[in-house]
């Protein structure tokens, strides 16, 4: 439920869900219709369907247990690297860290480099606590803007705090294209302009319209504007 959804939004849904479906076996035996009804309002319904499919696999293939193997976990519907890592850390106390935006920022600042492989990155007997603490630490203390370094208990070993330089995370920038159709009627002598952005041209439908195409770049978007216009004195 927490995938792409805030905690405060999830809490009432989660409480109601576990009240109706308290364990894995009941979940696997429930109908998809019931699962989707309980999920209604959270969106991203594919998550609910994957949860239902995974419950059936766990009951049938793993005797109701979560696999301890990273590869086997990732074979389950809806489970990727992030979810597999956090499950192994929280359930089996394995030395793994789930790399979300908060954790990436903490590690980048701490080591002054972009960290990709987090397995066995820290030596501790409390891997579950560490994995959860890093997420909370990034959300509450090591914030994206104005990090609360004055409250930080590990600032003496932090490269970011020592150098006071910004460390930029590597991000894949996708150039996206947006297309707009604009239909314009110009009346020069009265300086009047009529615009519409859909295909409902009204009286303009019977006129011969000139075409103009303009491409501009705004941020990470290429905006294509096709203007069909009629000029009348």
C-alpha positions as CSV (number, residue, x, y, z in Angstrom):
1,X,0.0,0.0,0.0
2,X,2.9,2.4,0.7
3,X,4.2,2.2,-2.8
4,X,3.7,5.7,-4.3
5,X,1.2,6.5,-1.5
6,X,1.8,8.6,1.7
7,X,1.7,6.9,5.1
8,X,-1.1,9.2,6.4
9,X,-3.3,8.2,3.4
10,X,-2.6,4.5,3.9
11,X,-3.2,4.1,7.6
12,X,-7.1,3.9,7.6
13,X,-7.1,1.6,4.6
14,X,-4.5,-0.7,6.1
15,X,-6.4,-0.9,9.4
16,X,-9.6,-1.8,7.6
17,X,-7.8,-4.3,5.3
18,X,-6.2,-6.3,8.1
19,X,-9.5,-6.2,10.0
20,X,-11.2,-7.9,7.1
21,X,-8.2,-10.0,6.0
22,X,-6.1,-10.8,9.1
23,X,-3.7,-13.4,7.6
24,X,-2.1,-14.7,4.5
25,X,-4.3,-17.8,4.1
26,X,-7.5,-15.7,4.2
27,X,-6.0,-13.3,1.7
28,X,-5.2,-16.1,-0.7
29,X,-8.7,-17.6,-0.4
30,X,-10.4,-14.2,-0.9
31,X,-11.9,-13.1,-4.2
32,X,-10.2,-10.5,-6.3
33,X,-13.4,-8.5,-6.2
34,X,-13.3,-8.3,-2.4
35,X,-9.6,-7.3,-2.4
36,X,-10.2,-4.5,-4.9
37,X,-13.2,-3.3,-2.9
38,X,-11.1,-3.0,0.2
39,X,-8.4,-1.2,-1.9
40,X,-10.9,1.2,-3.4
41,X,-9.7,4.8,-3.1
42,X,-6.0,4.0,-2.9
43,X,-5.5,3.8,-6.7
44,X,-2.8,1.8,-8.5
45,X,-5.0,-1.3,-8.4
46,X,-2.3,-3.4,-9.9
47,X,-0.7,-3.5,-6.4
48,X,-3.8,-5.1,-5.0
49,X,-3.8,-7.7,-7.8
50,X,-0.1,-8.5,-7.3
51,X,-0.6,-8.8,-3.6
52,X,-3.4,-11.3,-4.2
53,X,-1.4,-13.3,-6.7
54,X,1.7,-13.4,-4.4
55,X,-0.4,-14.6,-1.4
56,X,-1.5,-17.6,-3.5
57,X,2.1,-18.4,-4.5
58,X,3.3,-18.1,-1.0
59,X,0.7,-20.5,0.4
60,X,1.1,-23.0,-2.4
61,X,4.9,-23.0,-3.0
62,X,6.4,-21.7,0.2
63,X,4.0,-23.0,2.9
64,X,3.0,-19.4,3.8
65,X,6.5,-18.2,4.4
66,X,8.4,-15.3,2.8
67,X,11.4,-16.6,0.8
68,X,14.8,-15.8,2.3
69,X,16.5,-15.7,-1.1
70,X,16.7,-12.4,-3.0
71,X,16.2,-14.0,-6.4
72,X,13.2,-16.0,-5.3
73,X,11.6,-12.9,-3.8
74,X,12.0,-10.9,-7.0
75,X,10.1,-13.7,-8.9
76,X,7.0,-12.9,-6.9
77,X,4.4,-10.5,-8.6
78,X,5.0,-6.8,-7.8
79,X,8.3,-7.3,-5.9
80,X,11.4,-5.5,-7.2
81,X,14.8,-4.7,-5.8
82,X,13.6,-2.2,-3.3
83,X,10.8,-4.4,-1.8
84,X,13.0,-7.5,-1.8
85,X,15.8,-5.7,0.1
86,X,13.5,-4.2,2.7
87,X,11.7,-7.5,3.3
88,X,14.9,-9.4,3.8
89,X,16.2,-6.7,6.2
90,X,13.1,-6.3,8.3
91,X,12.0,-10.0,8.4
92,X,15.2,-11.9,8.3
93,X,17.6,-9.3,9.6
94,X,19.8,-9.7,6.5
95,X,22.5,-7.0,5.9
96,X,20.5,-5.2,3.2
97,X,19.3,-1.6,2.7
98,X,16.3,-0.5,0.6
99,X,17.4,2.4,-1.6
100,X,14.7,4.9,-1.8
101,X,15.2,8.6,-2.3
102,X,15.8,9.3,1.4
103,X,18.4,6.6,1.8
104,X,20.2,7.4,-1.4
105,X,20.6,11.0,-0.2
106,X,21.9,9.9,3.3
107,X,24.5,7.6,1.9
108,X,25.6,10.0,-0.8
109,X,26.2,12.7,1.8
110,X,27.8,10.3,4.3
111,X,30.3,8.8,1.8
112,X,30.5,11.7,-0.7
113,X,29.6,9.3,-3.6
114,X,26.7,7.7,-5.2
115,X,26.1,4.3,-3.5
116,X,24.4,1.5,-5.6
117,X,25.4,-1.7,-3.9
118,X,24.3,-1.7,-0.3
119,X,24.7,-5.4,0.7
120,X,27.0,-5.7,3.6
121,X,27.7,-1.9,3.5
122,X,27.4,-1.7,7.3
123,X,28.5,-4.3,9.9
124,X,25.8,-4.6,12.6
125,X,23.7,-7.3,14.3
126,X,20.6,-5.0,14.0
127,X,20.2,-4.9,10.2
128,X,16.4,-4.5,10.4
129,X,16.7,-1.5,12.7
130,X,19.4,0.1,10.5
131,X,17.3,-0.3,7.3
132,X,14.3,1.4,8.9
133,X,16.4,4.0,10.7
134,X,18.0,5.2,7.5
135,X,14.7,5.8,5.9
136,X,13.4,7.8,8.9
137,X,16.7,9.6,9.2
138,X,16.5,10.8,5.6
139,X,12.9,11.9,6.0
140,X,13.3,13.8,9.3
141,X,16.9,14.9,9.6
142,X,18.9,14.6,6.4
143,X,16.3,16.4,4.3
144,X,16.7,17.4,0.6
145,X,16.7,21.1,1.5
146,X,18.0,22.6,4.7
147,X,19.2,19.3,6.3
148,X,19.2,19.5,10.1
149,X,22.9,19.0,10.5
150,X,22.9,20.7,13.9
151,X,20.8,17.8,15.3
152,X,22.7,15.0,13.5
153,X,24.5,12.5,15.7
154,X,26.8,11.2,12.9
155,X,27.9,14.5,11.4
156,X,31.5,14.0,12.6
157,X,31.8,11.1,10.1
158,X,29.8,12.8,7.4
159,X,31.7,14.0,4.3
160,X,28.9,16.3,3.3
161,X,29.0,18.1,6.7
162,X,32.8,18.4,6.6
163,X,32.9,19.8,3.1
164,X,29.6,21.7,3.1
165,X,29.4,21.0,-0.6
166,X,26.4,19.7,-2.4
167,X,26.4,16.2,-3.7
168,X,24.2,15.6,-6.7
169,X,22.6,12.2,-7.2
170,X,22.8,10.7,-10.7
171,X,19.4,11.0,-12.3
172,X,18.2,9.8,-15.6
173,X,16.5,12.7,-17.3
174,X,13.7,11.7,-19.7
175,X,12.8,14.1,-22.4
176,X,9.1,14.1,-22.9
177,X,6.9,15.5,-25.6
178,X,3.6,17.3,-25.1
179,X,1.5,18.3,-28.1
180,X,-1.2,20.9,-28.2
181,X,-3.7,21.9,-30.9
182,X,-4.7,25.5,-30.8
183,X,-7.3,26.9,-33.1
184,X,-7.3,30.7,-33.5
185,X,-9.6,33.3,-35.1
186,X,-8.2,36.8,-35.6
187,X,-10.3,39.9,-36.4
188,X,-7.7,42.7,-37.0
189,X,-9.9,45.8,-37.1
190,X,-11.4,45.2,-33.7
191,X,-8.4,43.4,-32.3
192,X,-10.5,40.4,-31.3
193,X,-9.1,36.9,-30.8
194,X,-11.1,33.7,-30.4
195,X,-9.3,30.5,-29.2
196,X,-10.2,26.9,-28.7
197,X,-7.9,24.0,-27.8
198,X,-10.1,21.1,-29.0
199,X,-11.6,20.1,-32.3
200,X,-14.9,21.8,-31.7
201,X,-14.3,24.7,-34.1
202,X,-17.9,25.9,-34.4
203,X,-18.1,28.3,-37.4
204,X,-14.4,27.9,-38.1
205,X,-15.1,24.3,-39.4
206,X,-16.2,25.8,-42.7
207,X,-13.2,28.0,-43.2
208,X,-9.8,27.3,-44.8
209,X,-7.3,27.4,-42.0
210,X,-3.6,28.1,-42.4
211,X,-1.3,25.9,-40.3
212,X,1.7,26.8,-38.2
213,X,3.8,24.4,-36.1
214,X,6.2,25.6,-33.4
215,X,8.5,23.5,-31.2
216,X,9.9,24.8,-27.9
217,X,11.7,23.3,-25.0
218,X,10.5,23.9,-21.5
219,X,12.5,22.2,-18.7
220,X,12.6,18.5,-19.7
221,X,9.7,18.9,-22.1
222,X,9.5,19.5,-25.8
223,X,6.3,21.3,-26.4
224,X,4.8,21.0,-29.9
225,X,2.2,23.7,-30.6
226,X,0.2,23.4,-33.8
227,X,-1.7,26.6,-34.5
228,X,-4.5,26.7,-37.1
229,X,-5.6,30.2,-37.7
230,X,-7.9,32.4,-39.8
231,X,-7.3,36.1,-40.2
232,X,-10.1,38.5,-41.1
233,X,-10.0,42.2,-41.5
